[in-house]
Amino acid sequence: MYLVSQVVRLEGLNLTISLKSGEEIHTENSHKYSVEEIQFLANKAGLELKQQWFDRKRQFSLNQLHPPRV
């Protein structure tokens, strides 16, 4: 997903961003992973999977990741 040729106001930062014609900001990547793949990728990145939330059909998840405790 991209923001393209528009004015974006970020109220919390008191900031306005103006994108001119031809300018764009990449804002999102969407990937589909199994529960096992999420755990594998978290481990590979050195992160700990603390909690997962799923929709009723278990088609979507929100994943809480943390760095390891030192």
TORPA-775421 format. One record per atom (N, C-alpha, C): x, y, z; residue in one letter; residue number from 1. Coordinates in pm, 1 decimal, padded with zeros to 6 digits. Layout:
<rs>
X,Y,Z,A,NUM;
...
</rs>
This chain:
<rs>
00084.5,-00116.5,00000.0,M,1;
00000.0,00000.0,00000.0,M,1;
00089.5,00123.3,00000.0,M,1;
00046.4,00224.9,-00068.0,Y,2;
00122.9,00348.4,-00079.8,Y,2;
00033.2,00469.2,-00054.6,Y,2;
00092.8,00574.0,-00001.1,L,3;
00029.8,00706.0,-00001.0,L,3;
00083.1,00777.5,-00123.8,L,3;
-00005.6,00832.3,-00206.5,V,4;
00035.4,00892.8,-00332.9,V,4;
-00033.4,01027.2,-00350.8,V,4;
00043.3,01129.2,-00390.3,S,5;
-00007.4,01261.0,-00431.2,S,5;
-00122.2,01310.2,-00344.3,S,5;
-00093.8,01335.3,-00217.9,Q,6;
-00195.8,01385.5,-00127.1,Q,6;
-00129.3,01458.2,-00011.1,Q,6;
-00210.8,01522.7,00068.9,V,7;
-00162.7,01588.1,00190.5,V,7;
-00206.5,01501.5,00307.9,V,7;
-00110.6,01465.5,00392.9,V,8;
-00137.2,01379.8,00507.7,V,8;
-00106.4,01459.0,00633.6,V,8;
-00201.9,01465.4,00724.7,R,9;
-00184.4,01537.7,00851.1,R,9;
-00168.6,01437.0,00963.7,R,9;
-00056.5,01446.3,01038.4,L,10;
-00031.2,01362.4,01154.9,L,10;
-00050.3,01448.8,01279.0,L,10;
-00172.3,01447.8,01330.9,E,11;
-00208.7,01536.7,01442.1,E,11;
-00120.5,01515.4,01564.7,E,11;
-00094.8,01388.5,01600.2,G,12;
-00015.7,01359.2,01719.3,G,12;
00125.2,01415.2,01714.0,G,12;
00176.8,01436.1,01592.9,L,13;
00311.2,01490.3,01575.2,L,13;
00309.6,01636.0,01532.9,L,13;
00188.7,01691.4,01515.9,N,14;
00173.4,01828.2,01466.5,N,14;
00253.3,01845.8,01336.9,N,14;
00230.1,01754.0,01241.8,L,15;
00308.6,01748.4,01119.7,L,15;
00217.7,01728.8,00999.1,L,15;
00243.7,01803.0,00893.4,T,16;
00173.7,01786.3,00766.7,T,16;
00274.9,01745.9,00660.4,T,16;
00243.3,01640.2,00586.5,I,17;
00330.0,01592.1,00479.0,I,17;
00256.2,01609.1,00347.6,I,17;
00317.3,01679.7,00254.0,S,18;
00257.9,01700.2,00121.9,S,18;
00333.2,01616.1,00019.9,S,18;
00262.5,01525.8,-00044.9,L,19;
00321.6,01442.7,-00149.7,L,19;
00283.9,01501.7,-00284.5,L,19;
00383.0,01529.6,-00364.0,K,20;
00360.3,01587.2,-00495.8,K,20;
00333.5,01476.2,-00596.6,K,20;
00287.7,01512.2,-00712.4,S,21;
00263.8,01416.0,-00819.2,S,21;
00390.9,01336.2,-00846.8,S,21;
00379.1,01204.6,-00847.8,G,22;
00494.0,01117.7,-00871.0,G,22;
00563.7,01072.8,-00744.2,G,22;
00535.0,01137.0,-00629.9,E,23;
00593.7,01095.6,-00502.2,E,23;
00502.1,00994.0,-00435.4,E,23;
00562.0,00902.8,-00362.4,E,24;
00482.9,00805.2,-00289.3,E,24;
00559.8,00759.0,-00166.3,E,24;
00485.1,00714.1,-00065.0,I,25;
00543.5,00656.8,00055.7,I,25;
00487.2,00516.1,00069.8,I,25;
00576.7,00418.1,00078.7,H,26;
00535.9,00279.0,00099.7,H,26;
00496.6,00264.1,00246.3,H,26;
00374.1,00219.9,00274.3,T,27;
00324.3,00217.4,00411.5,T,27;
00295.1,00078.7,00466.2,T,27;
00293.8,-00024.4,00382.6,E,28;
00247.0,-00152.9,00433.8,E,28;
00295.4,-00269.1,00348.1,E,28;
00324.1,-00378.7,00414.3,N,29;
00346.1,-00508.0,00349.2,N,29;
00251.5,-00607.4,00414.5,N,29;
00187.9,-00689.3,00337.7,S,30;
00099.2,-00791.7,00391.0,S,30;
00151.8,-00928.0,00349.1,S,30;
00172.4,-01015.0,00447.3,H,31;
00223.5,-01149.3,00420.4,H,31;
00137.4,-01250.3,00493.9,H,31;
00131.4,-01368.4,00440.8,K,32;
00052.9,-01474.7,00502.5,K,32;
00147.2,-01584.1,00551.5,K,32;
00145.0,-01607.8,00683.2,Y,33;
00230.5,-01708.3,00745.4,Y,33;
00146.2,-01798.3,00834.3,Y,33;
00187.3,-01922.5,00846.6,S,34;
00123.8,-02013.1,00942.3,S,34;
00173.6,-01977.3,01082.6,S,34;
00106.6,-02032.3,01183.5,V,35;
00149.5,-02009.2,01321.9,V,35;
00293.8,-02057.1,01339.8,V,35;
00326.8,-02171.1,01280.4,E,36;
00462.2,-02226.1,01291.5,E,36;
00564.7,-02135.5,01222.8,E,36;
00528.4,-02079.8,01108.6,E,37;
00619.8,-01989.9,01037.4,E,37;
00642.9,-01861.0,01115.8,E,37;
00539.7,-01810.6,01181.1,I,38;
00554.3,-01689.7,01263.2,I,38;
00652.6,-01717.0,01376.8,I,38;
00637.3,-01831.6,01442.1,Q,39;
00728.4,-01868.6,01551.4,Q,39;
00871.1,-01883.1,01499.6,Q,39;
00888.1,-01948.1,01384.9,F,40;
01020.4,-01966.4,01325.0,F,40;
01084.8,-01831.6,01293.1,F,40;
01009.4,-01741.8,01229.1,L,41;
01063.5,-01610.8,01191.3,L,41;
01098.1,-01527.4,01314.4,L,41;
01014.7,-01534.8,01417.8,A,42;
01043.9,-01462.7,01542.2,A,42;
01174.5,-01513.7,01602.5,A,42;
01188.2,-01645.1,01611.0,N,43;
01311.0,-01704.4,01666.1,N,43;
01432.7,-01665.2,01584.0,N,43;
01420.1,-01670.6,01452.8,K,44;
01532.2,-01637.4,01364.3,K,44;
01575.3,-01491.4,01381.5,K,44;
01479.3,-01404.0,01412.7,A,45;
01508.9,-01262.2,01433.1,A,45;
01554.0,-01232.7,01575.8,A,45;
01559.1,-01335.7,01660.6,G,46;
01600.6,-01314.8,01799.0,G,46;
01491.1,-01255.3,01884.9,G,46;
01365.8,-01275.0,01844.8,L,47;
01252.5,-01221.6,01919.3,L,47;
01174.5,-01334.2,01985.0,L,47;
01104.4,-01298.7,02091.4,E,48;
01021.9,-01395.2,02162.9,E,48;
00875.4,-01366.6,02132.8,E,48;
00803.0,-01467.9,02088.1,L,49;
00660.3,-01454.4,02061.9,L,49;
00587.3,-01464.7,02194.8,L,49;
00532.9,-01351.9,02243.1,K,50;
00468.7,-01347.3,02374.6,K,50;
00322.6,-01388.2,02368.1,K,50;
00251.2,-01338.6,02265.3,Q,51;
00108.0,-01365.6,02259.5,Q,51;
00059.0,-01352.2,02116.3,Q,51;
-00045.0,-01430.1,02084.3,Q,52;
-00109.1,-01421.9,01953.7,Q,52;
-00259.2,-01408.8,01974.4,Q,52;
-00320.1,-01322.5,01895.6,W,53;
-00465.0,-01308.0,01893.8,W,53;
-00514.0,-01346.2,01754.5,W,53;
-00626.6,-01415.9,01748.0,F,54;
-00680.0,-01463.7,01621.0,F,54;
-00824.8,-01419.7,01602.8,F,54;
-00865.9,-01408.7,01475.8,D,55;
-01007.0,-01388.7,01447.4,D,55;
-01078.9,-01522.9,01468.9,D,55;
-01210.5,-01521.1,01459.7,R,56;
-01289.3,-01641.7,01488.4,R,56;
-01254.1,-01759.3,01398.5,R,56;
-01217.5,-01731.3,01275.3,K,57;
-01185.5,-01838.6,01180.5,K,57;
-01036.1,-01872.3,01177.5,K,57;
-00958.1,-01805.2,01261.2,R,58;
-00811.9,-01822.2,01266.3,R,58;
-00746.1,-01796.3,01130.8,R,58;
-00801.5,-01700.0,01057.3,Q,59;
-00744.0,-01661.9,00928.7,Q,59;
-00648.8,-01543.7,00942.2,Q,59;
-00663.7,-01465.9,01048.8,F,60;
-00581.7,-01347.4,01072.0,F,60;
-00530.5,-01350.5,01215.0,F,60;
-00411.0,-01296.5,01233.8,S,61;
-00357.4,-01290.8,01369.9,S,61;
-00283.3,-01159.7,01392.4,S,61;
-00277.4,-01121.5,01517.7,L,62;
-00196.0,-01010.2,01564.9,L,62;
-00096.2,-01073.4,01660.6,L,62;
00031.3,-01042.6,01643.1,N,63;
00136.5,-01111.5,01717.3,N,63;
00218.7,-01012.6,01798.0,N,63;
00233.2,-01041.1,01927.0,Q,64;
00312.5,-00957.0,02015.5,Q,64;
00450.4,-01020.0,02030.6,Q,64;
00552.6,-00947.4,01985.2,L,65;
00690.4,-00995.8,01989.2,L,65;
00773.6,-00906.3,02080.0,L,65;
00868.6,-00966.9,02148.7,H,66;
00957.5,-00892.6,02238.5,H,66;
01101.4,-00936.3,02215.7,H,66;
01196.6,-00844.1,02239.5,P,67;
01337.1,-00887.4,02240.4,P,67;
01359.3,-00972.1,02365.6,P,67;
01460.2,-01057.6,02364.7,P,68;
01486.8,-01140.4,02483.3,P,68;
01529.3,-01053.5,02600.7,P,68;
01499.4,-01100.9,02720.6,R,69;
01543.2,-01028.0,02841.1,R,69;
01692.6,-01046.1,02858.3,R,69;
01757.8,-00938.1,02898.9,V,70;
01903.6,-00942.7,02917.4,V,70;
01935.3,-00957.8,03064.1,V,70;
</rs>
